[in-house]
Amino acid sequence: MERAVRAAEQALIEYEIAVETFRVEVENFSRLHHQKLGPMYARLDELEAQIAEARAERTRDPEDVRKAQEARARVMPMPGVEELFHDWLDSDGLSPEASAMLTEQPVRPPQRVRPSEEARKLYRELARKAHPDLAQDEAERKQRDEFIARVNAAYGRGDEALLRELAEEWAAGPVPEEWRPSRSEELYARLEWLAQRKELLTVVARDLEESAIGAMLKIAPDDPDRLLEEIAEQLLAQVSEREAELASLLG
């Protein structure tokens, strides 16, 4: 039974690492997608509106006028309440970007969708050693939770130097004694908790994979950063086509 529990613990930790690494990629891809491609999407929306307006001006057709009005409305839509606070709050309260703005401190955005291989290696090693599921009591779990939160934040930014510092910090700390359950009831309860945790993670993983960004990442699982470049090239081509179409209508 002890072997089964330990095997289940390790399997859960590996699964959590996989889910967290994918979550970071989804989050980074979303931010970089908005940061790098947002202006191109905005340019396309503006061109679409100008084309529709030029066509309506030429034809005077009520249907074309309606389409022009709809196209113009899409260029600068009135934001909803959720959109006003988008990226300002996360599960831990104010996002790093919001905190930086309020305290006038700079924040370094992710430079890549996927952190470097060295960062990924450091993250996996730290997650396996310091994972909260290996805690013997509530006090140790809290300590591990706080430490892993710092590890996750450093990994999300791809900060290799900080990850190395955290690895040294963990190595210098006290090594917790191994948990030795004395009753089979504890082992059964542990297995049940592990199974429930796995089910929750499965839901999280499915939501990530089925999200719009997750679906895009599936297109290029080996090089998600290249996917951004390909999308940018496609958008630039669309912009050129719309500019030519607009010039034709106005000429």
C-alpha positions in Angstrom: 0.0 0.0 0.0 2.8 2.4 0.8 4.4 1.7 -2.6 1.0 2.4 -4.3 0.7 5.7 -2.4 4.2 6.8 -3.3 3.7 5.8 -6.9 0.4 7.7 -7.1 2.1 10.8 -5.5 4.8 10.8 -8.1 2.4 10.3 -10.9 0.3 13.2 -9.7 3.3 15.5 -9.4 4.4 14.7 -12.9 0.9 15.3 -14.2 0.7 18.6 -12.3 4.1 19.6 -13.8 2.8 18.9 -17.3 -0.4 20.8 -16.7 1.4 23.8 -15.2 4.0 23.9 -18.1 1.1 23.9 -20.6 -0.8 26.6 -18.6 2.3 28.8 -18.7 2.6 28.3 -22.5 -1.1 29.2 -22.9 -0.8 32.3 -20.8 2.4 33.5 -22.4 1.0 32.8 -25.9 -2.1 34.8 -25.1 -0.1 37.8 -23.8 2.4 37.7 -26.7 -0.4 37.2 -29.2 -2.2 40.3 -27.9 1.1 42.3 -27.5 2.6 41.5 -30.9 -0.4 40.9 -33.1 -3.0 43.2 -31.5 -2.0 46.2 -33.6 -2.3 44.2 -36.8 -5.8 43.1 -35.9 -6.7 46.7 -35.1 -5.3 47.8 -38.5 -7.4 45.1 -40.2 -10.5 46.2 -38.4 -9.9 49.8 -39.5 -9.3 48.8 -43.1 -12.5 46.7 -43.1 -14.5 49.7 -41.8 -12.9 52.0 -44.4 -13.6 49.5 -47.2 -17.2 49.1 -46.1 -17.7 52.9 -45.8 -16.2 53.5 -49.3 -18.4 50.8 -50.8 -21.5 52.3 -49.1 -20.5 55.8 -50.3 -20.3 54.5 -53.8 -23.5 52.4 -53.9 -25.7 54.3 -51.5 -27.4 50.9 -50.9 -29.1 50.7 -47.5 -27.6 47.2 -46.9 -24.1 48.5 -47.6 -24.7 51.4 -45.3 -25.8 49.1 -42.6 -22.7 46.9 -43.1 -20.4 50.0 -43.0 -22.0 51.0 -39.7 -21.4 47.5 -38.2 -17.8 47.5 -39.4 -17.1 50.8 -37.9 -18.7 49.7 -34.6 -16.3 46.8 -34.5 -13.3 49.0 -34.6 -13.7 50.5 -31.2 -16.4 48.6 -29.3 -17.6 49.8 -25.9 -15.8 47.6 -23.3 -17.8 45.6 -20.8 -17.1 45.5 -17.1 -15.1 42.3 -17.4 -13.0 43.8 -20.2 -12.2 46.9 -18.1 -10.6 44.7 -15.5 -9.0 42.2 -17.9 -5.5 41.3 -16.9 -5.7 43.3 -13.7 -6.8 40.5 -11.4 -5.7 36.9 -11.2 -6.1 34.1 -8.6 -3.6 35.8 -6.3 -5.1 39.3 -6.5 -3.5 42.0 -8.5 -1.6 40.8 -11.5 2.1 41.6 -11.8 1.4 44.1 -14.6 -1.2 45.9 -12.4 1.0 45.9 -9.4 3.9 47.3 -11.4 1.7 50.1 -12.8 0.4 51.0 -9.3 3.8 51.0 -7.7 5.6 52.6 -10.8 7.8 49.6 -11.0 8.8 48.0 -14.3 7.5 44.5 -15.1 9.2 42.2 -17.6 6.7 40.5 -19.9 7.4 37.0 -21.2 9.8 37.1 -24.2 8.8 33.6 -25.5 5.8 31.4 -25.5 7.8 28.5 -24.1 10.6 29.1 -21.5 14.0 27.9 -22.4 14.9 24.2 -22.0 17.2 25.1 -19.1 14.3 26.9 -17.4 12.0 24.0 -18.0 14.6 21.6 -16.5 15.1 23.7 -13.4 11.4 24.1 -12.9 10.7 20.3 -13.2 13.5 19.6 -10.7 12.2 22.1 -8.2 8.6 21.1 -8.6 9.5 17.4 -7.9 11.5 18.3 -4.8 9.3 21.0 -3.2 5.8 19.9 -4.3 3.2 20.6 -1.6 1.7 17.1 -2.0 4.9 15.8 -0.3 4.2 17.8 2.9 3.9 15.9 6.1 1.7 18.4 7.9 -0.2 21.6 7.3 2.7 23.9 8.3 5.0 22.3 5.8 2.4 22.4 3.1 2.0 26.1 3.6 5.8 26.6 3.4 5.9 24.5 0.2 2.9 26.3 -1.3 4.6 29.7 -0.8 7.9 28.4 -2.3 6.2 26.8 -5.3 4.3 30.0 -6.0 7.6 31.8 -6.3 8.9 29.0 -8.5 5.8 29.2 -10.8 6.2 32.9 -11.1 9.9 32.7 -12.1 9.1 29.9 -14.6 6.3 31.9 -16.1 8.8 34.7 -16.9 11.4 32.2 -18.0 13.8 33.6 -15.4 16.6 31.1 -15.3 18.8 33.1 -12.9 16.0 33.3 -10.3 15.2 29.6 -10.8 18.8 28.8 -10.0 18.6 31.0 -6.9 15.5 29.2 -5.8 17.1 25.8 -6.3 20.0 26.9 -4.1 17.6 28.2 -1.5 15.7 24.9 -1.4 18.9 22.9 -1.2 20.2 24.9 1.7 17.0 24.5 3.7 16.1 21.6 6.1 15.4 18.3 4.4 12.0 17.1 5.5 11.7 13.6 6.9 10.0 11.1 4.8 6.4 10.5 5.7 5.8 7.1 7.2 2.1 6.3 7.5 1.3 3.9 10.4 -2.2 2.9 9.5 -3.8 1.5 6.4 -6.7 3.9 6.8 -4.4 6.8 6.3 -3.1 5.2 3.1 -6.6 4.6 1.7 -7.5 8.2 2.5 -4.3 9.4 0.8 -5.1 7.4 -2.3 -8.6 8.8 -2.4 -7.3 12.4 -2.1 -4.8 11.8 -4.9 -7.5 10.4 -7.1 -9.7 13.4 -6.5 -6.8 15.8 -7.2 -6.1 14.0 -10.5 -9.8 14.4 -11.5 -9.6 18.2 -10.8 -6.4 18.5 -12.8 -7.9 16.6 -15.7 -10.7 19.2 -15.8 -8.1 22.0 -15.8 -6.1 20.3 -18.5 -9.2 19.8 -20.7 -10.2 23.4 -20.3 -6.8 24.6 -21.3 -6.6 22.3 -24.3 -10.1 23.2 -25.5 -9.5 27.0 -25.2 -8.9 29.0 -28.3 -5.2 29.6 -27.4 -4.8 26.0 -26.4 -6.2 24.8 -29.7 -3.7 27.2 -31.5 -0.8 25.8 -29.5 -1.7 22.3 -30.7 -1.0 23.4 -34.2 2.7 23.8 -33.4 3.5 21.9 -30.2 7.2 21.7 -31.0 7.7 25.5 -31.8 4.9 27.7 -30.5 7.0 30.8 -30.9 7.3 30.2 -34.6 3.5 30.0 -34.8 3.3 33.6 -33.7 5.6 34.6 -36.6 3.5 32.6 -39.0 0.3 34.3 -37.8 2.0 37.7 -38.1 3.0 36.9 -41.7 -0.6 36.0 -42.6 -1.9 39.1 -41.0 0.5 41.3 -42.9 -0.6 39.7 -46.1 -4.2 40.4 -45.2 -3.4 44.0 -44.4 -1.7 44.4 -47.8 -4.8 42.9 -49.6 -7.2 45.2 -47.7 -5.0 48.2 -48.4 -5.1 47.4 -52.1 -8.8 46.8 -52.1 -9.4 50.2 -50.3 -7.1 52.0 -52.8 -9.1 50.5 -55.7 -12.4 51.7 -54.2 -11.1 55.2 -53.5 -9.3 55.5 -56.8 
